[in-house]
Every structure is written in C-alpha cells, then in structure tokens.
Amino acid sequence: MAASAPSAVLDPTSLSSVSDAGGEEEMPAEHQVFEGWLKERLDRLGVAVAGIAVAQAEAIRVQAELAAARPPAGYDRLDLFDSAVAGEVAGVMRISTGSAEWHLDFADQVCRRLPAGLGALAAGVLDLPRLKALEHATAVLDDADLAGRVAEHVLAKGPRAHRAAFTAACRRAVIRLDPEGAAKRREERCRERRVWVAPEEDGMAVLGAFLAAEDALACRARIDEVADRNPAGKEKADGRSRDEIRADTLVDLIMGRCGQPGPVGALGADVQVIVPIGTLLGLDGEPGELAGYGPIPAAVAREIALRPGSTWRRMLTDPRGHLVELGERRYPSPAQRRHAQARNPCCVFPHCTRRAWRCELDHTRPYASGGKTLVENLGPLCKRHHRVRHHGRWRVTQPRPGVFRWTSPTGRRSEVRPHSYLDRDCATVDRADRGESDRSW
Ligand SMILES: [Zn+2]
C-alpha cells in the first residue's frame, strides 16, 4: 500500500471550513498539501493507464506478427504451425489456447484493418474495450478499406464520454458508410427471428423475459395457438418459416394486432424513432435511431416512420441532429379506443350493426386535414364503411361527441347517435329533408 493520505482529510472541521470559505479566501496550507497529494496520485494513475495502453498496443503488434508469421519451407511438415504458436502464446499469456487464438485473430484484424485504432490505443486516446468495440462493429465489413474509413470517421471525434457512446458511434459509422450492406444485413438477421423458451433453475424459464416456467410455457402455447390459426402458419403461403411466424405472432399479441377484442396495450406506448429528414425523403443514407436501442439502417428507419399503423412517434431531425418536428400521435391510445367503442358500440355508418371492437377507429375530421386524435373526433367504422366513407363521396361530421351526421352522395341525411345505456338503443335516425339546406347539419 502506498503512503496514506495526510490526516487533514479525516478532520471534519477542516472540511467544513473549505465549504464556508469565500471564493477569494486563501486555502489553508494543510488543504493545499492535501490537494497536492491528490494531484500527485492522479498524475501517477494517468501515467500508469497510458503505460498500460502503450503496452497493450505493443502486445497487439507482436501478436499480429506472430499470427502472420509463416515458417520457412520444411519447418512445419505436419502443418501445425498455427496451433503451435497459439499454444506458445497461451503459455506466455497464461490463458487457454482458445483465448490465445482469439487474441491472435483480434490482433491480426486490428493491425491489418484498423491501424488508426491501434495508433489511438498507443497514444492513449482509446482504451482496449473501445478498440474491441471498434473491431467488433467493423467485423461485418468484408472490405478492409471500408473498415479503415469507419475507424477514421469514428476517431475524428475522439473516444466519446463513455464506452457505450463510443460503441454506438461505431455502429452508426458502419451504417453511415455502408448503408446498402447495413440494410442487407438487417434483412438477413431479420429472417433469424424466432421465439424460444429456455429452461432455468428453480422452476423458472426464459421467454425473452425471465418468467415463472408455467407462464413462459403458457405464453409459448398461446403463441403457437395463434400462429397455427394463421392460415399462412400451415401453408407457409407467404414464404415465412414457422419460426418467423411465431416471432411475428408474439409481436402481434403484445401489440394487440390479432383482431381480437380487449385492450390494445402497446398502442398507447410512447416509443420513438428518430429519423434525419434526408433519410425520410430518401435523399441520403444517414442512419436513424430507435430511442432505447441505438442506430438503425436508414431504410429501416424510413420504413418504421412511414409504415401505416406505426405505433412509433416520429422525431425528424436536421443534418445536425437537432429536432425539427415531433410527430403528433396519430393513433388513439387504448383509453381513447375503449371510450369511443363504449360510446358507439357499433360501426357509426347509418344502419350498420358491426360491433365496434371489430371496427377501425376513424378520424371524423381526417388527420391529414388537421383533425386531432381526440375522442370527440373518433368513431368506429367497419372496414367496408371506412372505405366507403373515404372513397365514396359520403360526408360525415361529429357535431357532438358520439353524434355522427351523414350525407349520402344523393343528399340523404341520417344521424347516428351514441348508445344509450338506459334504453339500450344504438340509433340511426333518417332525415327526410333530402336536398334542403339545414344549417345545423
Ligand atoms: Zn359498418
């Protein structure tokens, strides 16, 4: 153990005198001594850390030379040189041969593809975990020059405030410099989606979440049940594998998209996709961001932002990353949906009896025309009448919450009123005043 701290730090009265001291007052001599002691240790720590980085960089260079070494002709008759080198390195580093092989490969990759990263380690700009993050992020790139460009792009802004930020910057740079590859890799990985249950100790199991085993199995059974009900699940008509269908079913169940009654939980969740404006317009390949996840390929961000029925809140940013527009929530919250369905339990098209829970929620004044997502501007319309209403020259207003006044293309008028929980009526009232002007209409 090094020399202990001066006793001043243990004396509470001396500490309180620091906080009471005015800005201009001179620091007591013992405090200056103590600060000097602190500073000397911090300087020594800095020198030690920099020395470690220099030594690590040197170890990586030597490992890379060993990894690339080729013996002279006749030296390695059994073709076991690489294994022998890994064994020797394992002995020197006191690690397993498997770890030694990993170190040799890592060093080889870094020296060949990321010389700037290695230089940054030697210079004390990066620590080893950051260099590993850079190597990991660029490992997907077949093109060594491209990997090098990613390294330079990331290093231009230094090591970032913490490792997670540096890792995100690496991923972002890979997407930015290789947008097509990123989109392709995402598509390939997406085909690996699946749902699984893994048994754990003490009556527990993992279904993505850590659950009681019986709950995990019940969830899996429910996913299978719903997936099997999907005709595509049996026929594979849409080209998805059974694993893909189960994964999609899990998402649909949680998001309330299985066409079943009951609360549609996740529609109310406020989840954000951050999309640069050029990406949204398809002008460039700047990566987007999912709040709580990190960078995503431009094509994926664009698809999420423009997907019909998306539950993501869209945040548009300018090229500096500053927010220029926060998307208004277009989709009703679960509470709004329940309210509108309870107020008008049937499709609000005249004389339609389709139950509201099987209907879509329509913005009476269309969202695109400035209609707000408020219960007084929402009403259930079955799929067919939703289409009729938007494409069939019918006009509708909602003068009071739950009251829908319709004018047909031929001028016939009807009023659909909210459900009365007293007389259990869900009424359409036809108006005979065809063609007459009616200011209240
Ligand atoms: Zn209807």
Boltz pocket constraint, residues with backbone or C-beta under 6 A from the ligand:
constraints:
  - pocket:
      binder: B
      contacts: [[A, 347], [A, 348], [A, 349], [A, 352], [A, 353], [A, 354], [A, 381], [A, 382], [A, 383], [A, 384], [A, 385]]
      max_distance: 6.0
